[in-house]
Amino acid sequence: MTAIELIQHIIDQNLIQKVLDDLGCHDLKLYTTEYRCGLPGHKNKTSIAIKKDTLKTKIFQSGGEIIRGDIITLVMTIKNISFVEANKHLHKLLKLKYQYKNNKKNNKQEENKADPLEIFKKIKRKRKSVDINDIEIYDNTIIEEYEPCLYIDWIKEDGIMEFTRKKFNIGYSYKNKRIVIPVRYWAGEEDDYIGIIGRTTIPNYDLLDIPKYYPLKKYPKGINLYGLQENYKSIQEAGEISIFESEKAVLKRHSRLDETCVAIGSHNLSDKQVKIIIGLNVNIIIQYDKDIPLKHIRSECERFYGIRNIFYTWDKYDLLKEKDSPSDLPNKFYKYLYKHKIKYDEKEHKEYLKELEREKNK
């Protein structure tokens, strides 16, 4: 089960007490809309509040500080473990099958083993949709051939920090002259990779017809959200998620201590990505590049309208260059743009419908 499916399973099967008992929480009480209990080792009997319908949690600390999240982040906090470890722990506790490692491939073994049918496998049939069972999951040998270092321009010009490089396992390929961006499967284990994106470092690449981004290990982007595995806990604690186009945007924001961002690898959300985002049960902010038309941004917001609180950033202040991402702004200006984000409400919804009607009548 994914984290989203796991939470729903706990709700449907009424397993919350089993989870809380395992964590050492005490004095569980059921109220109309929530559970209340105490943190292990603390006397306060109501320091944890858990919503019955979503398992959203709040930990009330002395001094008035509140830690927000969900039942998985509660496990992460109390046990001091990672998102992946918490997911696996709950599967084991609830006697559920944790299956993401079953089809994991060792990249070195795969390269060394000749496949006589390889030429035929390159002829791919078109699929209407892609499922996790249709893709390969690789272990960390997929990145061992690359140098674990940051490209100097990403440090000097983009402010991407070493702690971000380590967190996301960014590397460099001297052979391909590309920055290496490994892509973890959002619902898998920490070393579950489904692909690698290469970002060129060749100057004037566009004049030479060299693609800026190129898959070194191809995968269907629509099945995943880049950065969600790494940023899941912070997204739940903040109660919001920012959707960017490029992986680099996630890295830049992470280096500015903003761990609420993911990338979709394009400016068109897939049905699978929409489902994952809705399942997180947090506020959503669409933050596409400057050159994306407002109509398209509104069409993306429509997919969440009436289901989750949805916002978008729009550069009416002319802070961005033509093809810039909001993540390209200095942090001071980024925060200003973010502060003035637009809520996609009934008024926005009606504007979108009017525009569709105008186009229809042309």
C-alpha positions as CSV (number, residue, x, y, z in Angstrom):
1,M,0.0,0.0,0.0
2,T,1.0,3.6,-0.6
3,A,1.0,6.0,2.4
4,I,-2.3,7.3,1.2
5,E,-3.9,3.9,0.9
6,L,-2.4,2.9,4.3
7,I,-4.0,5.8,6.1
8,Q,-7.4,5.0,4.5
9,H,-7.0,1.3,5.6
10,I,-6.4,2.4,9.2
11,I,-9.5,4.5,9.1
12,D,-11.7,1.9,7.4
13,Q,-10.6,-1.0,9.7
14,N,-10.6,1.2,12.9
15,L,-6.9,0.4,13.6
16,I,-6.0,3.7,15.2
17,Q,-5.9,2.3,18.8
18,K,-3.5,-0.5,17.7
19,V,-1.2,2.1,16.1
20,L,-1.3,4.4,19.2
21,D,-0.7,1.5,21.6
22,D,2.3,0.5,19.6
23,L,3.7,4.0,19.9
24,G,3.2,4.1,23.6
25,C,0.6,6.8,23.6
26,H,-1.7,6.7,26.6
27,D,-5.3,7.6,27.8
28,L,-6.9,7.4,24.4
29,K,-10.3,9.0,24.3
30,L,-12.8,9.3,21.5
31,Y,-14.7,12.5,20.9
32,T,-17.2,13.5,18.1
33,T,-14.6,14.4,15.5
34,E,-11.3,13.4,16.9
35,Y,-9.2,11.1,19.1
36,R,-7.2,12.6,22.0
37,C,-4.3,10.9,23.9
38,G,-1.0,11.6,25.5
39,L,2.5,11.4,24.2
40,P,4.6,8.6,25.6
41,G,6.6,9.8,28.7
42,H,4.4,12.9,29.2
43,K,1.7,13.4,31.8
44,N,-0.6,15.5,29.6
45,K,-3.4,13.2,28.5
46,T,-4.6,15.3,25.6
47,S,-1.4,16.5,23.9
48,I,-2.2,14.6,20.7
49,A,-5.3,15.3,18.6
50,I,-6.1,13.0,15.6
51,K,-9.0,13.7,13.2
52,K,-11.2,10.7,12.8
53,D,-11.9,11.1,9.1
54,T,-8.4,11.9,7.9
55,L,-6.0,10.9,10.7
56,K,-4.5,14.4,10.5
57,T,-2.6,15.0,13.8
58,K,-1.6,17.8,16.0
59,I,0.9,17.6,18.9
60,F,0.5,20.3,21.4
61,Q,3.8,21.1,23.1
62,S,4.6,23.1,26.2
63,G,5.0,26.8,25.3
64,G,2.1,26.7,22.8
65,E,4.0,25.2,19.9
66,I,2.0,22.8,17.6
67,I,3.5,20.1,15.4
68,R,1.1,19.2,12.6
69,G,1.1,16.2,10.3
70,D,-0.7,12.9,9.9
71,I,-0.5,9.5,11.5
72,I,2.6,8.6,9.5
73,T,4.4,11.8,10.6
74,L,3.4,11.0,14.2
75,V,5.1,7.6,13.9
76,M,8.1,9.4,12.4
77,T,8.3,11.9,15.2
78,I,7.8,9.5,18.1
79,K,10.1,6.8,16.8
80,N,12.6,9.3,15.1
81,I,12.6,7.4,11.9
82,S,12.2,8.3,8.2
83,F,9.1,8.3,6.1
84,V,10.0,5.0,4.4
85,E,10.8,3.4,7.8
86,A,7.5,4.6,9.3
87,N,5.6,3.3,6.3
88,K,7.3,-0.1,6.6
89,H,6.8,-0.2,10.4
90,L,3.0,0.3,10.0
91,H,2.8,-2.3,7.3
92,K,4.5,-4.8,9.6
93,L,2.4,-3.8,12.7
94,L,-0.8,-4.2,10.7
95,K,0.3,-7.4,9.0
96,L,0.1,-5.9,5.6
97,K,2.3,-6.8,2.6
98,Y,5.0,-4.2,1.9
99,Q,5.6,-4.9,-1.8
100,Y,7.6,-2.2,-3.4
101,K,10.9,-4.0,-3.3
102,N,9.7,-7.1,-5.1
103,N,10.5,-5.9,-8.6
104,K,13.6,-3.9,-7.8
105,K,16.5,-4.4,-10.2
106,N,20.2,-4.2,-9.7
107,N,21.5,-1.9,-12.4
108,K,24.9,-3.5,-12.6
109,Q,23.5,-7.0,-13.0
110,E,21.1,-5.7,-15.6
111,E,23.9,-4.1,-17.6
112,N,26.1,-7.2,-17.5
113,K,23.4,-9.6,-18.6
114,A,22.9,-9.7,-22.3
115,D,19.3,-9.8,-23.4
116,P,18.7,-11.5,-26.8
117,L,15.2,-10.0,-26.9
118,E,16.3,-6.4,-26.3
119,I,15.7,-5.2,-29.8
120,F,12.1,-6.4,-29.6
121,K,11.5,-4.8,-26.2
122,K,12.3,-1.4,-27.7
123,I,9.1,-1.6,-29.7
124,K,6.7,-0.3,-27.2
125,R,2.9,-0.4,-27.4
126,K,1.0,2.7,-26.5
127,R,-0.7,2.7,-23.1
128,K,-3.6,4.7,-22.1
129,S,-2.3,4.8,-18.6
130,V,0.8,3.6,-16.7
131,D,0.8,1.8,-13.4
132,I,3.7,1.1,-11.0
133,N,3.6,-2.5,-12.1
134,D,4.5,-1.4,-15.6
135,I,7.8,0.2,-14.6
136,E,11.2,-0.9,-13.3
137,I,12.4,0.0,-9.8
138,Y,16.2,0.1,-9.4
139,D,18.4,0.0,-6.3
140,N,21.1,2.5,-5.5
141,T,23.6,0.9,-8.0
142,I,21.8,3.0,-10.6
143,I,23.8,6.1,-9.4
144,E,27.2,4.5,-8.5
145,E,28.7,5.3,-11.9
146,Y,28.2,9.1,-11.4
147,E,30.3,11.5,-9.3
148,P,28.6,12.6,-6.1
149,C,29.3,16.3,-6.5
150,L,27.5,19.6,-7.4
151,Y,28.0,21.4,-10.6
152,I,29.7,24.7,-9.8
153,D,27.1,26.9,-11.5
154,W,24.4,25.3,-9.4
155,I,26.3,26.5,-6.4
156,K,27.3,30.0,-7.6
157,E,24.2,31.0,-9.6
158,D,21.4,28.9,-8.1
159,G,22.4,28.6,-4.5
160,I,21.9,24.9,-4.3
161,M,23.7,23.7,-1.2
162,E,25.6,20.5,-0.3
163,F,23.0,19.3,2.2
164,T,20.5,19.4,-0.7
165,R,22.8,17.5,-3.0
166,K,23.2,14.8,-0.3
167,K,19.5,14.6,0.4
168,F,18.6,14.1,-3.2
169,N,21.8,12.2,-4.3
170,I,22.6,14.7,-7.0
171,G,25.7,13.8,-9.1
172,Y,27.6,14.6,-12.3
173,S,28.2,12.5,-15.4
174,Y,31.5,13.5,-17.1
175,K,30.7,11.2,-19.9
176,N,27.4,12.9,-20.7
177,K,28.4,16.4,-19.5
178,R,25.2,16.4,-17.5
179,I,24.1,17.0,-13.9
180,V,22.5,13.8,-12.7
181,I,19.2,14.0,-10.9
182,P,18.1,10.5,-9.6
183,V,14.3,10.1,-9.2
184,R,13.1,8.2,-6.2
185,Y,9.7,6.5,-6.3
186,W,7.6,8.5,-4.0
187,A,5.9,5.6,-2.2
188,G,8.8,3.2,-2.2
189,E,11.9,2.7,-0.1
190,E,14.7,5.2,0.3
191,D,16.8,3.5,-2.3
192,D,14.0,2.8,-4.8
193,Y,14.8,4.7,-8.0
194,I,12.6,4.7,-11.1
195,G,14.7,6.9,-13.4
196,I,17.5,9.5,-13.8
197,I,17.2,12.9,-15.4
198,G,20.3,14.5,-16.9
199,R,20.6,18.3,-17.1
200,T,23.1,19.6,-19.7
201,T,26.1,21.8,-18.7
202,I,27.1,22.6,-22.2
203,P,26.9,26.4,-22.9
204,N,24.5,27.5,-25.7
205,Y,22.9,24.1,-25.7
206,D,19.8,25.4,-27.5
207,L,21.9,26.7,-30.4
208,L,23.5,23.3,-30.8
209,D,20.1,21.5,-30.7
210,I,21.1,19.8,-27.4
211,P,18.1,19.1,-25.1
212,K,18.3,20.9,-21.7
213,Y,16.9,17.9,-19.9
214,Y,17.3,14.4,-21.1
215,P,16.5,11.1,-19.4
216,L,19.6,9.0,-18.7
217,K,17.3,6.3,-17.4
218,K,13.8,6.9,-18.8
219,Y,10.6,6.5,-16.8
220,P,7.0,7.7,-17.1
221,K,6.9,11.0,-15.2
222,G,3.1,11.0,-14.8
223,I,3.3,8.2,-12.2
224,N,5.5,10.0,-9.7
225,L,6.1,13.3,-7.9
226,Y,9.7,14.3,-7.7
227,G,10.7,15.2,-4.1
228,L,7.6,13.8,-2.4
229,Q,9.4,11.0,-0.7
230,E,12.1,13.4,0.6
231,N,9.7,16.1,1.6
232,Y,6.6,14.2,2.8
233,K,6.9,14.9,6.5
234,S,7.5,18.7,5.9
235,I,4.5,18.8,3.6
236,Q,2.3,17.3,6.2
237,E,3.6,19.5,9.0
238,A,3.1,22.6,6.9
239,G,-0.3,21.5,5.6
240,E,0.6,22.5,2.1
241,I,2.3,21.4,-1.1
242,S,3.8,23.6,-3.9
243,I,3.7,22.1,-7.4
244,F,6.6,23.1,-9.7
245,E,7.5,22.0,-13.2
246,S,11.2,21.1,-12.9
247,E,13.2,19.1,-10.4
248,K,15.7,21.9,-10.1
249,A,12.9,24.1,-8.6
250,V,12.5,21.5,-5.8
251,L,16.3,21.6,-5.1
252,K,16.5,25.4,-5.1
253,R,13.6,25.7,-2.6
254,H,15.1,22.9,-0.4
255,S,18.4,24.8,-0.2
256,R,16.3,27.8,1.1
257,L,14.9,25.5,3.8
258,D,11.6,25.1,2.1
259,E,10.7,21.4,2.1
260,T,7.1,21.6,0.8
261,C,7.8,21.3,-2.9
262,V,7.5,18.7,-5.6
263,A,7.9,18.7,-9.4
264,I,5.8,17.0,-12.0
265,G,8.4,17.2,-14.8
266,S,6.1,19.2,-17.1
267,H,3.2,21.7,-16.8
268,N,0.4,19.1,-17.3
269,L,-0.7,17.1,-14.2
270,S,-1.5,13.5,-14.9
271,D,-4.5,11.8,-13.5
272,K,-2.2,9.7,-11.2
273,Q,-0.4,12.8,-9.9
274,V,-3.7,14.5,-9.2
275,K,-4.8,11.5,-7.2
276,I,-1.6,11.4,-5.2
277,I,-1.8,15.1,-4.4
278,I,-5.5,14.9,-3.3
279,G,-4.6,12.0,-1.1
280,L,-2.1,14.1,0.8
281,N,-5.1,16.2,2.2
282,V,-3.2,19.5,2.3
283,N,-3.5,22.9,0.7
284,I,-2.2,23.0,-2.9
285,I,-0.3,25.8,-4.6
286,I,0.4,25.6,-8.4
287,Q,3.7,27.4,-9.1
288,Y,4.3,27.1,-12.9
289,D,6.8,29.0,-15.0
290,K,6.2,32.5,-16.2
291,D,5.4,31.5,-19.8
292,I,2.4,29.3,-18.9
293,P,-0.9,30.9,-19.8
294,L,-3.3,31.8,-17.0
295,K,-6.0,29.8,-18.7
296,H,-3.9,26.6,-18.4
297,I,-3.1,27.3,-14.8
298,R,-6.8,27.7,-14.1
299,S,-7.5,24.4,-15.9
300,E,-5.0,22.7,-13.6
301,C,-6.6,24.3,-10.5
302,E,-10.0,23.0,-11.8
303,R,-8.9,19.5,-11.1
304,F,-8.8,20.2,-7.4
305,Y,-11.6,22.7,-7.1
306,G,-14.2,21.7,-4.6
307,I,-12.0,18.9,-3.3
308,R,-9.0,20.7,-1.7
309,N,-8.0,24.3,-1.1
310,I,-6.2,25.3,-4.2
311,F,-4.0,28.4,-4.9
312,Y,-1.7,29.5,-7.7
313,T,1.0,32.1,-8.0
314,W,0.8,34.6,-10.8
315,D,3.5,37.2,-11.6
316,K,1.4,40.3,-11.9
317,Y,4.3,42.3,-10.4
318,D,6.6,41.4,-13.3
319,L,9.3,39.9,-11.0
320,L,10.1,37.0,-13.3
321,K,11.8,36.8,-16.7
322,E,9.9,35.2,-19.6
323,K,10.6,31.5,-18.9
324,D,11.5,31.8,-15.2
325,S,10.1,29.6,-12.4
326,P,9.0,31.3,-9.2
327,S,11.8,29.3,-7.6
328,D,14.4,31.3,-9.6
329,L,13.6,34.4,-7.5
330,P,15.7,35.5,-4.6
331,N,14.0,34.3,-1.4
332,K,12.8,37.8,-0.5
333,F,10.9,38.2,-3.8
334,Y,9.8,34.6,-3.8
335,K,8.1,35.1,-0.4
336,Y,6.4,38.2,-1.7
337,L,5.0,36.4,-4.7
338,Y,4.0,33.5,-2.5
339,K,2.3,35.8,0.0
340,H,0.1,37.2,-2.8
341,K,-0.8,33.8,-4.2
342,I,-4.4,33.7,-5.6
343,K,-7.0,31.3,-4.1
344,Y,-8.9,29.5,-6.8
345,D,-12.4,30.2,-5.5
346,E,-15.9,30.5,-7.0
347,K,-14.9,33.7,-8.7
348,E,-11.9,32.2,-10.3
349,H,-13.9,29.1,-11.3
350,K,-16.5,31.3,-13.0
351,E,-13.8,33.3,-14.9
352,Y,-12.5,30.0,-16.2
353,L,-15.9,28.9,-17.3
354,K,-16.5,32.2,-19.1
355,E,-13.2,31.8,-20.9
356,L,-14.2,28.4,-22.1
357,E,-17.5,29.7,-23.3
358,R,-15.9,32.6,-25.2
359,E,-13.6,30.1,-27.0
360,K,-16.5,27.9,-27.8
361,N,-18.4,30.8,-29.4
362,K,-15.5,32.0,-31.5
